[in-house]
Amino acid sequence: MDHVSKQVRSKNMAAVRSRGNLSTEIALGKLLWAAGLRGYRKHWPVAGRPDFAWPKHKVAVFVDGCFWHGCPCKTIPATNAAFWRNKICKNQERDRRVVRQLRAEGWAAVRVWECAVGSRKTLSRINRLVAARKNQPIRP
């Protein structure tokens, strides 16, 4: 059972922003900068509006919140489980559709879980992809 009214819950959920999140987008931005990965643009106007994009090399990076995108590290709430399962499945379907569209347009797309933002593996993966794209011609 929820401890707040529907109006309060709605107001709280509406306050959740898709940009400027400290645990995802801002955290990865600081790590990219510290690692010397520069030249990216934020929210570049292509499919899905990636959190970080290197338009010249057609590399897009999305930072997905674990709860909202269905990371295995999170569980679906017991309250209104069918709603949440449906919501998360739709988010995942949209994520796959966006990645397919970007790839069809010649972009390389990377999705990073919120829980993996600070890992060396994540930075290494992004760094390798950007470096590889710098050294090859990009198809239109």
MDTraj code that builds the backbone (N, CA, C; nanometers):
import mdtraj as md
import numpy as np

residues = "MET ASP HIS VAL SER LYS GLN VAL ARG SER LYS ASN MET ALA ALA VAL ARG SER ARG GLY ASN LEU SER THR GLU ILE ALA LEU GLY LYS LEU LEU TRP ALA ALA GLY LEU ARG GLY TYR ARG LYS HIS TRP PRO VAL ALA GLY ARG PRO ASP PHE ALA TRP PRO LYS HIS LYS VAL ALA VAL PHE VAL ASP GLY CYS PHE TRP HIS GLY CYS PRO CYS LYS THR ILE PRO ALA THR ASN ALA ALA PHE TRP ARG ASN LYS ILE CYS LYS ASN GLN GLU ARG ASP ARG ARG VAL VAL ARG GLN LEU ARG ALA GLU GLY TRP ALA ALA VAL ARG VAL TRP GLU CYS ALA VAL GLY SER ARG LYS THR LEU SER ARG ILE ASN ARG LEU VAL ALA ALA ARG LYS ASN GLN PRO ILE ARG PRO".split()
xyz = np.array([
    [0.0835, -0.1184, 0.0000],
    [0.0000, 0.0000, 0.0000],
    [0.0876, 0.1242, 0.0000],
    [0.0519, 0.2193, -0.0802],
    [0.1261, 0.3448, -0.0879],
    [0.0967, 0.4291, 0.0360],
    [0.1955, 0.5005, 0.0845],
    [0.1808, 0.5810, 0.2052],
    [0.1402, 0.7248, 0.1768],
    [0.1280, 0.7601, 0.0505],
    [0.0878, 0.8954, 0.0131],
    [-0.0311, 0.8885, -0.0820],
    [-0.0993, 1.0008, -0.0962],
    [-0.2160, 1.0046, -0.1842],
    [-0.1731, 0.9945, -0.3305],
    [-0.2696, 0.9653, -0.4167],
    [-0.2401, 0.9564, -0.5605],
    [-0.1889, 1.0893, -0.6144],
    [-0.2427, 1.1998, -0.5648],
    [-0.1995, 1.3312, -0.6115],
    [-0.0539, 1.3578, -0.5733],
    [-0.0166, 1.3226, -0.4497],
    [0.1211, 1.3427, -0.4042],
    [0.2154, 1.2513, -0.4820],
    [0.1744, 1.1264, -0.5030],
    [0.2579, 1.0323, -0.5782],
    [0.2766, 1.0828, -0.7205],
    [0.1707, 1.1318, -0.7814],
    [0.1797, 1.1849, -0.9177],
    [0.2756, 1.3029, -0.9239],
    [0.2671, 1.3915, -0.8254],
    [0.3570, 1.5070, -0.8207],
    [0.5021, 1.4617, -0.8046],
    [0.5250, 1.3635, -0.7184],
    [0.6609, 1.3100, -0.6969],
    [0.7164, 1.2471, -0.8246],
    [0.6355, 1.1686, -0.8932],
    [0.6815, 1.1004, -1.0139],
    [0.7055, 1.2012, -1.1264],
    [0.6244, 1.3074, -1.1325],
    [0.6425, 1.4092, -1.2350],
    [0.7720, 1.4865, -1.2148],
    [0.8209, 1.4868, -1.0916],
    [0.9444, 1.5597, -1.0604],
    [1.0697, 1.4825, -1.1022],
    [1.0554, 1.3553, -1.1387],
    [1.1698, 1.2759, -1.1821],
    [1.2103, 1.3239, -1.3210],
    [1.3296, 1.3726, -1.3338],
    [1.3773, 1.4312, -1.4589],
    [1.4574, 1.3312, -1.5401],
    [1.4535, 1.3470, -1.6714],
    [1.5304, 1.2592, -1.7586],
    [1.6655, 1.3205, -1.7940],
    [1.6899, 1.4429, -1.7494],
    [1.8170, 1.5106, -1.7752],
    [1.8755, 1.5622, -1.6449],
    [2.0062, 1.5663, -1.6403],
    [2.0732, 1.6250, -1.5256],
    [2.0694, 1.5401, -1.4002],
    [2.0468, 1.4110, -1.4140],
    [2.0406, 1.3218, -1.2989],
    [2.1811, 1.3022, -1.2435],
    [2.1995, 1.3260, -1.1153],
    [2.3315, 1.3179, -1.0532],
    [2.3926, 1.1778, -1.0572],
    [2.3094, 1.0737, -1.0435],
    [2.3647, 0.9381, -1.0366],
    [2.3908, 0.8774, -1.1744],
    [2.3427, 0.9413, -1.2781],
    [2.3628, 0.8838, -1.4118],
    [2.4387, 0.9800, -1.5016],
    [2.3667, 1.0716, -1.5598],
    [2.4235, 1.1588, -1.6620],
    [2.5379, 1.2459, -1.6109],
    [2.5189, 1.3134, -1.5011],
    [2.6239, 1.4020, -1.4497],
    [2.7442, 1.3208, -1.4029],
    [2.7188, 1.2075, -1.3391],
    [2.8287, 1.1220, -1.2922],
    [2.9134, 1.0733, -1.4100],
    [2.8490, 1.0244, -1.5158],
    [2.9256, 0.9758, -1.6312],
    [2.9980, 1.0909, -1.7007],
    [2.9346, 1.2067, -1.7096],
    [2.9987, 1.3231, -1.7707],
    [3.1289, 1.3593, -1.7002],
    [3.1288, 1.3563, -1.5680],
    [3.2503, 1.3862, -1.4911],
    [3.3587, 1.2815, -1.5166],
    [3.3169, 1.1561, -1.5246],
    [3.4139, 1.0491, -1.5497],
    [3.4712, 1.0576, -1.6912],
    [3.3869, 1.0882, -1.7889],
    [3.4346, 1.1027, -1.9272],
    [3.5365, 1.2162, -1.9351],
    [3.5050, 1.3270, -1.8708],
    [3.5940, 1.4426, -1.8723],
    [3.7268, 1.4086, -1.8059],
    [3.7207, 1.3435, -1.6900],
    [3.8426, 1.3063, -1.6175],
    [3.9273, 1.2074, -1.6968],
    [3.8615, 1.1230, -1.7777],
    [3.9335, 1.0234, -1.8573],
    [3.9858, 1.0829, -1.9880],
    [3.9596, 1.2102, -2.0111],
    [4.0086, 1.2746, -2.1328],
    [3.9216, 1.2522, -2.2547],
    [3.8024, 1.1987, -2.2349],
    [3.7096, 1.1771, -2.3472],
    [3.6314, 1.3056, -2.3683],
    [3.6784, 1.3858, -2.4601],
    [3.6177, 1.5167, -2.4845],
    [3.5508, 1.5174, -2.6210],
    [3.4907, 1.6277, -2.6533],
    [3.4302, 1.6435, -2.7856],
    [3.2885, 1.5928, -2.7953],
    [3.2310, 1.5488, -2.6847],
    [3.0943, 1.4999, -2.6907],
    [2.9957, 1.6165, -2.6809],
    [2.8757, 1.5892, -2.7241],
    [2.7653, 1.6837, -2.7125],
    [2.6562, 1.6148, -2.6323],
    [2.5860, 1.6919, -2.5532],
    [2.4791, 1.6345, -2.4725],
    [2.3451, 1.6512, -2.5435],
    [2.2642, 1.5440, -2.5399],
    [2.1287, 1.5436, -2.5944],
    [2.1254, 1.5849, -2.7414],
    [2.2151, 1.5258, -2.8192],
    [2.2247, 1.5559, -2.9623],
    [2.0933, 1.5182, -3.0289],
    [2.0430, 1.6006, -3.1215],
    [1.9106, 1.5767, -3.1807],
    [1.9068, 1.4646, -3.2848],
    [1.9284, 1.3429, -3.2402],
    [1.9095, 1.2232, -3.3224],
    [1.8151, 1.1321, -3.2456],
    [1.7822, 1.0186, -3.3025],
    [1.6881, 0.9264, -3.2394],
    [1.7257, 0.9001, -3.0942],
    [1.6299, 0.9163, -3.0055],
    [1.6507, 0.8868, -2.8651],
    [1.7193, 0.9970, -2.7859],
    [1.7712, 1.1002, -2.8520],
    [1.8444, 1.2089, -2.7856],
    [1.9437, 1.1541, -2.6843],
    [2.0531, 1.0950, -2.7328],
    [2.1497, 1.0322, -2.6421],
    [2.2027, 1.1301, -2.5374],
    [2.2355, 1.0763, -2.4207],
    [2.2902, 1.1588, -2.3132],
    [2.4234, 1.2202, -2.3558],
    [2.5033, 1.1415, -2.4286],
    [2.6326, 1.1883, -2.4794],
    [2.6455, 1.1409, -2.6238],
    [2.6935, 1.2296, -2.7098],
    [2.7115, 1.1922, -2.8502],
    [2.8376, 1.2572, -2.9041],
    [2.9097, 1.1817, -2.9843],
    [3.0222, 1.2324, -3.0616],
    [2.9720, 1.2339, -3.2057],
    [2.9059, 1.3440, -3.2481],
    [2.8410, 1.3473, -3.3794],
    [2.9365, 1.3240, -3.4952],
    [3.0573, 1.3758, -3.4852],
    [3.1546, 1.3605, -3.5936],
    [3.1868, 1.2131, -3.6173],
    [3.1868, 1.1344, -3.5116],
    [3.2208, 0.9925, -3.5217],
    [3.0979, 0.9015, -3.5125],
    [2.9814, 0.9641, -3.4974],
    [2.8548, 0.8921, -3.4881],
    [2.8564, 0.7867, -3.3768],
    [2.8880, 0.8327, -3.2574],
    [2.8833, 0.7481, -3.1383],
    [2.7819, 0.8090, -3.0422],
    [2.6880, 0.7276, -2.9949],
    [2.5853, 0.7718, -2.9007],
    [2.5934, 0.6887, -2.7735],
    [2.5858, 0.7557, -2.6590],
    [2.5878, 0.6864, -2.5301],
    [2.4635, 0.7264, -2.4511],
    [2.3905, 0.6259, -2.4075],
    [2.2730, 0.6458, -2.3237],
    [2.3045, 0.5924, -2.1846],
    [2.2667, 0.6672, -2.0826],
    [2.2828, 0.6214, -1.9448],
    [2.1432, 0.5916, -1.8935],
    [2.1157, 0.4634, -1.8687],
    [1.9823, 0.4194, -1.8296],
    [1.9713, 0.4000, -1.6794],
    [1.8691, 0.4614, -1.6209],
    [1.8404, 0.4389, -1.4795],
    [1.8009, 0.2938, -1.4596],
    [1.8579, 0.2306, -1.3598],
    [1.8345, 0.0870, -1.3392],
    [1.6863, 0.0524, -1.3222],
    [1.6159, 0.1261, -1.2398],
    [1.4748, 0.0946, -1.2176],
    [1.3929, 0.1134, -1.3449],
    [1.4057, 0.2275, -1.4095],
    [1.3200, 0.2637, -1.5216],
    [1.3447, 0.1812, -1.6471],
    [1.4631, 0.1224, -1.6586],
    [1.4955, 0.0478, -1.7805],
    [1.5104, -0.1023, -1.7561],
    [1.4821, -0.1475, -1.6346],
    [1.4745, -0.2907, -1.6073],
    [1.6061, -0.3619, -1.5833],
    [1.7003, -0.2957, -1.5188],
    [1.8266, -0.3617, -1.4846],
    [1.7999, -0.4777, -1.3884],
    [1.8725, -0.5878, -1.4041],
    [1.8532, -0.7015, -1.3137],
    [1.8853, -0.6699, -1.1673],
    [1.9551, -0.5587, -1.1412],
    [1.9883, -0.5244, -1.0019],
    [1.8672, -0.4708, -0.9263],
    [1.7585, -0.4421, -0.9943],
    [1.6372, -0.3886, -0.9316],
    [1.5239, -0.4884, -0.9437],
    [1.4296, -0.4789, -0.8516],
    [1.3103, -0.5638, -0.8570],
    [1.1886, -0.4760, -0.8830],
    [1.0872, -0.5375, -0.9386],
    [0.9621, -0.4672, -0.9662],
    [0.8855, -0.4553, -0.8344],
    [0.8313, -0.3375, -0.8043],
    [0.7553, -0.3211, -0.6798],
    [0.6383, -0.4184, -0.6733],
    [0.6088, -0.4660, -0.5547],
    [0.4980, -0.5599, -0.5359],
    [0.3640, -0.4898, -0.5568],
    [0.3586, -0.3628, -0.5219],
    [0.2360, -0.2868, -0.5398],
    [0.2222, -0.2478, -0.6864],
    [0.1103, -0.2829, -0.7451],
    [0.0806, -0.2488, -0.8844],
    [0.1855, -0.3070, -0.9797],
    [0.2243, -0.4307, -0.9540],
    [0.3317, -0.4962, -1.0290],
    [0.3035, -0.5028, -1.1796],
    [0.1794, -0.5291, -1.2168],
    [0.1470, -0.5392, -1.3602],
    [0.1728, -0.4064, -1.4304],
    [0.1358, -0.2967, -1.3672],
    [0.1610, -0.1648, -1.4249],
    [0.3103, -0.1431, -1.4458],
    [0.3903, -0.1716, -1.3415],
    [0.5347, -0.1467, -1.3494],
    [0.6020, -0.2377, -1.4511],
    [0.5594, -0.3637, -1.4566],
    [0.6155, -0.4564, -1.5548],
    [0.5899, -0.4041, -1.6964],
    [0.4667, -0.3604, -1.7212],
    [0.4298, -0.3065, -1.8520],
    [0.5097, -0.1802, -1.8830],
    [0.5211, -0.0906, -1.7864],
    [0.5950, 0.0349, -1.8053],
    [0.7409, 0.0074, -1.8409],
    [0.8039, -0.0809, -1.7673],
    [0.9455, -0.1117, -1.7902],
    [0.9640, -0.1836, -1.9239],
    [0.8729, -0.2744, -1.9586],
    [0.8812, -0.3433, -2.0884],
    [0.8695, -0.2447, -2.2035],
    [0.7806, -0.1476, -2.1914],
    [0.7670, -0.0456, -2.2969],
    [0.8945, 0.0380, -2.3076],
    [0.9550, 0.0715, -2.1941],
    [1.0816, 0.1455, -2.1971],
    [1.1894, 0.0647, -2.2684],
    [1.1966, -0.0653, -2.2388],
    [1.2969, -0.1513, -2.3014],
    [1.2721, -0.1647, -2.4514],
    [1.1465, -0.1762, -2.4911],
    [1.1137, -0.1838, -2.6339],
    [1.1564, -0.0555, -2.7047],
    [1.1289, 0.0590, -2.6432],
    [1.1695, 0.1880, -2.7015],
    [1.3217, 0.1963, -2.7113],
    [1.3923, 0.1490, -2.6078],
    [1.5390, 0.1500, -2.6099],
    [1.5919, 0.0693, -2.7278],
    [1.5362, -0.0501, -2.7488],
    [1.5801, -0.1348, -2.8608],
    [1.5493, -0.0690, -2.9955],
    [1.4318, -0.0090, -3.0066],
    [1.3918, 0.0583, -3.1307],
    [1.4860, 0.1751, -3.1618],
    [1.5219, 0.2528, -3.0615],
    [1.6120, 0.3670, -3.0808],
    [1.7497, 0.3196, -3.1253],
    [1.8016, 0.2151, -3.0626],
    [1.9339, 0.1628, -3.0990],
    [1.9322, 0.1109, -3.2428],
    [1.8254, 0.0396, -3.2801],
    [1.8144, -0.0095, -3.4191],
    [1.8121, 0.1065, -3.5177],
    [1.7378, 0.2101, -3.4864],
    [1.7286, 0.3254, -3.5759],
    [1.8639, 0.3951, -3.5891],
    [1.9330, 0.4151, -3.4780],
    [2.0642, 0.4793, -3.4834],
    [2.1621, 0.3962, -3.5662],
    [2.1624, 0.2656, -3.5436],
    [2.2533, 0.1790, -3.6195],
    [2.2220, 0.1831, -3.7682],
    [2.0946, 0.1901, -3.8024],
    [2.0558, 0.2003, -3.9434],
    [2.1054, 0.3313, -4.0046],
    [2.1234, 0.4327, -3.9211],
    [2.1732, 0.5620, -3.9677],
    [2.3255, 0.5737, -3.9565],
    [2.3912, 0.4613, -3.9248],
    [2.5371, 0.4597, -3.9219],
    [2.6000, 0.4931, -3.7871],
    [2.5200, 0.5034, -3.6835],
    [2.5712, 0.5343, -3.5512],
    [2.6047, 0.4058, -3.4751],
    [2.6997, 0.4193, -3.3838],
    [2.7255, 0.3129, -3.2864],
    [2.6612, 0.3596, -3.1570],
    [2.5810, 0.2745, -3.0955],
    [2.5092, 0.3128, -2.9741],
    [2.5501, 0.2236, -2.8582],
    [2.5703, 0.2868, -2.7437],
    [2.6064, 0.2154, -2.6212],
    [2.5047, 0.2525, -2.5143],
    [2.4553, 0.1517, -2.4441],
    [2.3655, 0.1756, -2.3315],
    [2.4401, 0.1355, -2.2052],
    [2.4396, 0.2231, -2.1070],
    [2.5122, 0.2012, -1.9816],
    [2.4112, 0.2011, -1.8672],
    [2.4167, 0.0980, -1.7834],
    [2.3310, 0.0942, -1.6651],
    [2.3807, 0.1939, -1.5616],
    [2.2892, 0.2513, -1.4886],
    [2.3210, 0.3430, -1.3794],
    [2.4195, 0.2794, -1.2808],
    [2.4010, 0.1514, -1.2510],
    [2.4870, 0.0837, -1.1533],
    [2.6275, 0.0577, -1.2074],
    [2.6476, 0.0759, -1.3391],
    [2.7782, 0.0503, -1.4005],
    [2.8494, 0.1784, -1.4426],
    [2.7932, 0.2940, -1.4084],
    [2.8496, 0.4208, -1.4523],
    [2.9950, 0.4358, -1.4096],
    [3.0277, 0.4029, -1.2874],
    [3.1621, 0.4258, -1.2359],
    [3.2632, 0.3167, -1.2651],
    [3.2240, 0.2140, -1.3396],
    [3.3164, 0.1026, -1.3620],
    [3.4191, 0.1350, -1.4698],
    [3.5367, 0.0807, -1.4530],
    [3.6428, 0.0991, -1.5529],
    [3.6023, 0.0362, -1.6852],
    [3.5283, -0.0727, -1.6775],
    [3.4837, -0.1432, -1.7975],
    [3.3968, -0.0514, -1.8844],
    [3.3108, 0.0264, -1.8201],
    [3.2236, 0.1189, -1.8936],
    [3.3055, 0.2246, -1.9660],
    [3.3962, 0.2892, -1.8943],
    [3.4802, 0.3927, -1.9555],
    [3.5660, 0.3347, -2.0670],
    [3.6210, 0.2169, -2.0430],
    [3.7049, 0.1514, -2.1429],
    [3.6251, 0.1215, -2.2698],
    [3.5032, 0.0732, -2.2519],
    [3.4165, 0.0394, -2.3656],
    [3.3872, 0.1645, -2.4496],
    [3.3525, 0.2742, -2.3831],
    [3.3229, 0.3991, -2.4543],
    [3.4483, 0.4516, -2.5223],
    [3.5595, 0.4493, -2.4511],
    [3.6865, 0.4988, -2.5046],
    [3.7283, 0.4206, -2.6293],
    [3.7181, 0.2873, -2.6233],
    [3.7539, 0.2033, -2.7381],
    [3.6653, 0.2331, -2.8581],
    [3.5366, 0.2503, -2.8334],
    [3.4432, 0.2760, -2.9424],
    [3.4716, 0.4108, -3.0086],
    [3.4914, 0.5145, -2.9286],
    [3.5196, 0.6473, -2.9849],
    [3.6517, 0.6440, -3.0615],
    [3.7528, 0.5806, -3.0037],
    [3.8836, 0.5720, -3.0698],
    [3.8732, 0.4952, -3.2015],
    [3.7990, 0.3863, -3.2018],
    [3.7837, 0.3065, -3.3247],
    [3.7106, 0.3865, -3.4315],
    [3.6108, 0.4636, -3.3914],
    [3.5347, 0.5425, -3.4869],
    [3.6165, 0.6609, -3.5406],
    [3.7117, 0.7083, -3.4639],
    [3.7965, 0.8187, -3.5110],
    [3.8862, 0.7724, -3.6253],
    [3.9190, 0.6431, -3.6250],
    [4.0146, 0.5894, -3.7224],
    [3.9491, 0.5205, -3.8407],
    [3.8200, 0.5317, -3.8559],
    [3.7547, 0.4700, -3.9713],
    [3.6572, 0.5682, -4.0335],
    [3.6415, 0.5618, -4.1632],
    [3.5436, 0.6512, -4.2260],
    [3.4018, 0.6111, -4.1833],
    [3.3198, 0.7085, -4.1579],
    [3.1816, 0.6845, -4.1163],
    [3.0923, 0.6886, -4.2399],
    [3.0077, 0.5871, -4.2543],
    [2.9155, 0.5859, -4.3671],
    [2.8021, 0.6840, -4.3397],
    [2.7510, 0.7464, -4.4430],
    [2.6439, 0.8480, -4.4246],
    [2.5158, 0.7897, -4.3720],
])
top = md.Topology()
chain = top.add_chain()
for i, resn in enumerate(residues, 1):
    res = top.add_residue(resn, chain, resSeq=i)
    for name in ("N", "CA", "C"):
        top.add_atom(name, md.element.get_by_symbol(name[0]), res)
traj = md.Trajectory(xyz[None], top)
